[in-house]
């Protein structure tokens, strides 16, 4: 307790280093940029998934045709 004004003494917050605010801003900008890239890649990933599914169907049909040809 502070004897002069009767208030509780609270420690002051630690002083920020000169570059910490700038470092935080750079990190936030990098994180936002990375999030934008990841979110825009969702459509690309969906397209790749559809292509792979289509490729799988084509392989399945080719294998089925080959099996039918062998049994004739």
Secondary structure, DSSP 8 states (H G I E B T S, - for coil): --TTT------------TTHHHHHHHHHHHHHHHHHHHHHHHHHHHHHHHHHHHHHHHHHHHHHHHHHHHH-
